[in-house]
């Protein structure tokens, strides 16, 4: 296995572990709130939508906007690199949903 592939795998594993830690923390907060019986609709939304999800939504919106701008400027700039970038961003956005 090449070093680059090992580094990529380690990065994926670290990212996955980080996401699992966030979900475990969310679960602990939810269980504690339920046990304390202080759980209302607003609290549930906060527990299930931590700030990382809001950041992800903002990033997705920025990517969509970038794709739209690249699409609009496609005829003005006949660039293969911009076309490839637009297609790559579109593919990544579709995969993330």
Beta strands, then each sheet from edge to edge (+ up, - down):
end
